[in-house]
């Protein structure tokens, strides 16, 4: 299967030394520690989670965006209108002359625009938190790779398109990191999440699995139950970002979870526990699915076989982030809340899933798999023991 995971991660230079964080992770902030935080974006998926986490800690928020995505959110929060592109409309003018303790950039995809915002804010902001991606690495083939792994590059650093197959996405994210660091050296926190999941995830990628399990019947599962899986609940990521701001922690971090090793089988076991359904899970090998043309992670979302070029996709090290205070809620809470979120959507939206196998295709693949197993020649029986000595 090809690593088109980078496509879905869109929809989805270490600095100062690491500071110690409170052992209780998300306790109330210290007296006098309230921050003024600017969010570039703030109304998509991660952005709202950051707003909620920061408000819960008593911080003051300002959102900067075009006002086109869910403008009704957070009526009590200051909103500045403009565009990430300084060459469009009012551009970044609304940010001029304003001061914040930190900025969280959840919407930076092109280095020219990240450079513009970081440069403008540099004199008036202490910390720039950039939400990058594990796609910023050069490859996914090395299990256990940490933040020191080689990063992606661009043949043309001025490109402002993701590419037909989103082949430029990782290089662009890495270039954005560099642009922020160049504008604010030693004051940048580059956070590289993998698959961000949980309630309010409109991509439907992780959501597909608990929703499909909840429907019951026979369910196709790709690969093997032991194949690794890494995801991070948006709420855990958001709470940790607030802690990084409170501690003025800089550097580069892999933001992947959960806290302990997880797998596709463990994830579906969690779905069974949460839904109470006795869904029959049929495991179909990745190579068989690839021969049937199922090579990406859109129809089999977030799954990648732990072999070849994708051997390390779900096995990145999060040790540095955990040391910096990243914590994870129980996986059954993420599964439960994600399923509840989806069930609360309008019926029309629920019927238009944005990821996962259509029911007809799943049934077709299952039938092909069962037929291939029936066609296999019977394994010859082992000869009976003679009972005689050698």
C-alpha positions in Angstrom: 0.0 0.0 0.0 1.3 3.4 -0.9 1.9 6.0 1.8 -0.9 8.4 0.6 -1.4 8.9 4.4 0.2 12.3 3.8 -2.9 13.3 1.9 -5.1 12.7 4.8 -2.8 14.3 7.3 -3.6 17.6 5.6 -7.3 17.3 6.4 -5.6 16.6 9.6 15.4 22.6 14.9 15.3 22.3 18.5 15.2 25.6 20.3 15.7 26.5 24.0 16.2 23.7 26.5 13.2 21.8 27.7 11.5 23.1 30.8 10.0 20.9 33.5 6.2 20.8 33.5 3.8 20.1 36.4 3.3 16.5 37.2 -0.4 16.8 37.3 -0.3 18.0 33.7 -3.5 19.9 33.4 -3.9 21.4 36.8 -5.0 25.1 37.2 -2.4 27.6 36.1 -0.3 29.3 38.6 -1.4 32.7 39.9 -0.4 35.4 37.5 0.4 32.8 34.7 -2.5 33.8 32.5 -1.5 34.2 28.8 -2.8 36.1 25.9 -2.9 33.6 23.0 -3.5 34.3 19.3 -4.7 31.4 17.2 -4.3 31.6 13.4 -7.4 29.7 12.4 -9.2 28.3 15.4 -12.5 27.1 13.9 -11.5 23.9 12.2 -10.8 20.7 14.2 -7.7 21.3 16.4 -8.3 25.0 16.7 -11.5 24.8 18.7 -10.0 22.2 21.0 -7.1 24.6 21.7 -9.6 27.4 22.4 -11.5 25.2 24.9 -8.3 24.0 26.6 -6.9 27.5 26.9 -10.2 29.0 28.2 -10.4 26.2 30.8 -7.0 27.4 32.1 -8.1 31.0 32.3 -6.2 32.3 29.3 -7.4 35.1 26.9 -7.9 34.1 23.3 -7.9 35.9 20.0 -8.8 34.2 16.7 -7.5 35.4 13.4 -9.2 33.9 10.3 -11.3 34.8 7.2 -14.6 34.1 9.0 -15.7 31.5 6.5 -15.5 28.3 8.6 -18.1 28.1 11.4 -17.9 31.8 12.2 -20.6 31.3 14.9 -18.2 29.5 17.2 -17.0 31.2 20.4 -19.2 34.3 20.4 -17.4 35.6 23.5 -13.9 35.3 22.0 -12.2 38.2 20.2 -12.1 37.6 16.4 -9.9 39.4 13.9 -10.6 39.1 10.2 -8.0 38.8 7.5 -6.1 36.4 5.3 -3.0 34.3 5.8 -1.8 35.5 2.4 -0.5 39.1 2.9 -1.2 39.8 -0.7 -5.0 39.2 -0.4 -7.7 41.5 0.8 -6.7 42.9 4.2 -4.1 40.3 4.6 -2.4 40.4 8.1 -3.2 44.1 8.8 -5.5 43.2 11.8 -2.4 41.8 13.6 -0.3 44.9 13.2 0.7 46.6 16.5 -1.0 43.9 18.7 0.9 42.0 21.4 0.4 38.4 22.6 2.3 36.0 24.7 2.1 33.2 22.2 0.6 32.4 18.8 -0.7 28.9 17.8 -0.5 28.4 14.0 -3.0 25.7 13.1 -3.5 26.8 9.5 0.0 27.2 8.0 0.7 25.2 4.9 2.9 27.4 2.7 6.2 28.8 3.9 5.7 32.2 2.3 2.6 32.8 4.4 4.1 31.4 7.6 7.1 33.7 7.1 4.8 36.6 6.7 2.9 36.0 9.9 5.9 35.0 12.0 7.9 38.0 10.8 5.1 40.4 11.5 4.5 39.0 15.0 8.1 38.5 16.0 8.5 41.9 17.8 5.3 41.4 19.7 5.0 37.7 20.5 7.2 35.6 22.7 6.5 32.1 21.3 5.3 30.7 18.0 3.7 27.3 18.2 3.5 25.8 14.7 1.4 22.7 14.0 3.4 20.8 11.6 3.1 17.0 10.8 5.0 13.8 10.9 4.8 14.1 7.1 7.7 16.6 7.5 10.0 13.6 7.8 11.7 12.3 4.6 10.1 8.8 4.9 8.0 6.5 7.1 10.2 3.4 6.7 12.1 3.5 10.1 10.3 2.2 13.2 10.9 4.1 16.4 12.3 7.2 14.6 12.5 10.3 16.8 12.7 14.0 16.0 16.3 13.7 14.7 15.2 11.8 11.7 15.9 13.2 8.2 13.2 15.6 7.0 11.5 16.2 3.7 12.8 18.7 1.1 11.3 20.5 -1.9 12.9 20.7 -5.3 11.1 24.1 -5.6 10.7 25.8 -2.2 8.3 28.4 -3.7 5.7 25.8 -4.8 2.2 26.7 -3.4 0.3 23.6 -4.3 0.0 20.3 -2.4 0.5 18.4 -5.7 -1.8 16.0 -7.4 -1.1 13.2 -4.9 -0.2 15.6 -2.1 3.4 14.8 -2.7 4.6 18.3 -1.6 2.7 18.3 1.7 5.5 17.0 3.9 8.2 19.2 2.3 5.9 22.2 2.6 5.3 21.6 6.3 9.0 21.3 6.9 9.7 24.5 5.0 7.0 26.2 7.2 8.9 25.1 10.3 12.1 26.6 8.9 10.3 29.8 8.0 9.0 30.3 11.5 12.3 29.5 13.1 14.1 32.0 10.8 11.7 34.7 11.8 11.8 33.9 15.6 15.0 31.9 16.3 14.9 30.0 19.5 11.2 30.9 20.2 9.4 28.4 18.0 7.7 25.2 19.1 7.3 22.9 16.1 4.7 20.2 16.9 4.5 17.2 14.5 1.2 15.3 15.1 0.3 12.1 13.3 -3.4 11.3 12.9 -5.4 13.7 15.0 -8.7 12.1 16.0 -11.7 12.4 18.3 -15.1 14.2 18.3 -15.5 17.0 15.8 -13.1 15.3 13.3 -14.8 16.0 10.0 -12.5 13.8 7.9 -14.2 10.6 9.1 -10.9 8.7 9.0 -10.6 7.3 12.5 -14.4 7.7 13.0 -15.0 5.1 10.3 -13.9 2.3 12.5 -16.1 2.7 15.6 -19.0 3.7 13.3 -18.6 0.6 11.1 -18.2 -1.7 14.1 -21.4 -0.3 15.6 -23.3 -1.3 12.5 -22.6 -5.0 13.2 -22.5 -7.9 10.7 -19.3 -9.0 9.1 -16.6 -6.3 9.0 -13.5 -6.2 6.9 -10.3 -5.3 8.8 -7.0 -4.8 6.9 -3.8 -6.5 7.7 -3.4 -8.3 11.0 -4.6 -7.6 14.6 -1.0 -6.9 15.6 -0.4 -4.1 13.0 0.5 -1.0 14.9 -1.6 2.1 15.2 -0.8 5.6 16.4 -3.4 8.4 16.8 -3.8 11.4 19.2 -7.0 12.8 20.5 -7.3 16.4 19.5 -8.2 17.3 23.1 -5.0 15.7 24.5 -3.0 17.6 21.9 -4.7 20.9 22.6 -4.3 20.6 26.4 -0.6 19.8 25.9 -0.1 22.8 23.5 -1.5 25.1 26.3 1.0 23.6 28.7 3.9 24.2 26.3 2.8 27.8 26.1 2.6 28.1 29.9 6.1 26.7 30.3 7.5 28.5 27.2 8.8 25.2 25.9 10.5 25.4 22.5 11.8 22.7 20.2 10.5 20.0 17.9 8.1 17.3 19.1 6.4 14.2 17.7 2.9 14.4 19.0 1.7 10.8 18.6 -0.1 8.5 20.9 -1.7 6.8 22.6 0.3 6.4 25.8 1.0 2.7 25.3 1.6 0.6 22.2 -1.7 0.2 20.3 -2.7 -1.9 17.3 -5.6 -2.4 14.8 -6.8 -5.4 16.8 -6.7 -3.5 20.1 -8.6 -0.6 18.5 -11.3 -2.9 17.3 -11.4 -4.6 20.7 -12.0 -1.2 22.1 -14.8 -0.6 19.6 -16.4 -3.9 20.8 -16.2 -2.8 24.4 -17.7 0.6 23.7 -20.5 -0.5 21.4 -21.3 -3.8 23.0 -21.8 -5.2 19.5 -20.8 -8.7 18.5 -19.5 -7.7 15.1 -17.6 -10.4 13.2 -14.2 -9.1 12.2 -12.6 -10.7 9.2 -8.9 -9.9 8.8 -7.8 -9.5 5.1 -4.1 -9.4 4.3 -2.7 -6.1 3.1 -1.2 -7.6 0.0 -4.6 -9.1 -1.0 -6.2 -5.7 -0.7 -3.5 -4.1 -2.7 -4.1 -6.6 -5.5 -7.7 -5.5 -5.4 -6.8 -1.9 -5.9 -7.2 -0.8 -2.3 -3.8 0.9 -2.0 -4.4 4.1 0.0 -5.6 5.1 3.4 -8.8 6.8 2.3 -11.0 3.7 1.9 -9.0 1.9 4.7 -8.4 5.0 6.7 -5.4 5.5 8.9 -4.2 1.9 8.3 -0.7 1.3 6.9 1.0 -2.1 6.8 4.2 -2.1 9.0 6.4 -3.2 6.1 8.6 -1.6 3.5 8.2 2.2 3.0 5.4 2.4 5.6 7.2 0.2 8.3 7.5 3.2 10.7 4.3 5.0 9.9 2.6 4.1 13.2 5.8 3.5 15.2 7.3 7.0 15.7 8.9 7.8 19.1 6.9 10.2 21.3 9.3 10.0 24.2 10.4 13.6 24.0 6.8 14.9 24.0 5.8 12.6 26.9 8.8 14.0 28.8 7.5 17.4 28.0 4.1 16.6 29.7 2.0 15.1 26.9 -0.6 12.8 28.4 -3.4 10.7 26.9 -6.9 10.0 28.0 -8.0 6.3 27.9 -8.6 5.1 24.3 -12.1 3.9 25.1 -13.0 7.5 25.9 -11.8 8.7 22.5 -13.7 5.9 20.8 -16.9 6.5 22.8 -16.9 10.2 22.3 -16.0 9.9 18.6 -18.9 7.6 18.0 -21.3 9.8 20.0 -20.2 12.8 18.0 -20.9 11.1 14.7 -24.3 9.8 15.8 -25.2 13.4 16.8 -24.7 14.6 13.2 -27.6 15.2 10.9 -28.7 12.0 9.0 -27.8 13.5 5.7 -24.2 14.1 6.9 -24.0 10.6 8.4 -25.0 9.1 5.1 -22.1 10.9 3.3 -19.0 9.4 5.0 -15.8 11.1 3.8 -13.6 8.0 4.4 -13.9 4.3 4.6 -15.1 1.4 2.5 -18.6 1.8 1.0 -20.8 -1.1 2.2 -21.1 -2.5 -1.3 -17.3 -2.5 -1.8 -16.7 -4.0 1.6 -19.1 -6.9 0.8 -17.4 -7.4 -2.5 -13.9 -7.6 -1.0 -15.1 -10.0 1.7 -16.7 -12.2 -0.9 -13.5 -12.2 -2.9 -11.4 -13.0 0.1 -13.6 -15.9 1.2 -13.6 -17.3 -2.3 -9.8 -17.1 -2.5 -9.6 -19.2 0.7 -12.1 -21.8 -0.6 -10.0 -22.2 -3.7 -6.8 -23.0 -1.8 -5.7 -26.6 -2.1 -6.1 -28.5 1.1 -3.0 -28.8 3.2 -1.8 -32.4 3.1 -2.2 -34.2 6.5 1.0 -34.9 8.3 2.0 -38.6 8.2 1.0 -40.6 11.3 3.8 -41.4 13.7 5.0 -45.0 13.2 5.8 -45.5 16.8 9.1 -47.1 15.8 12.4 -45.8 17.0 14.8 -44.2 14.6 
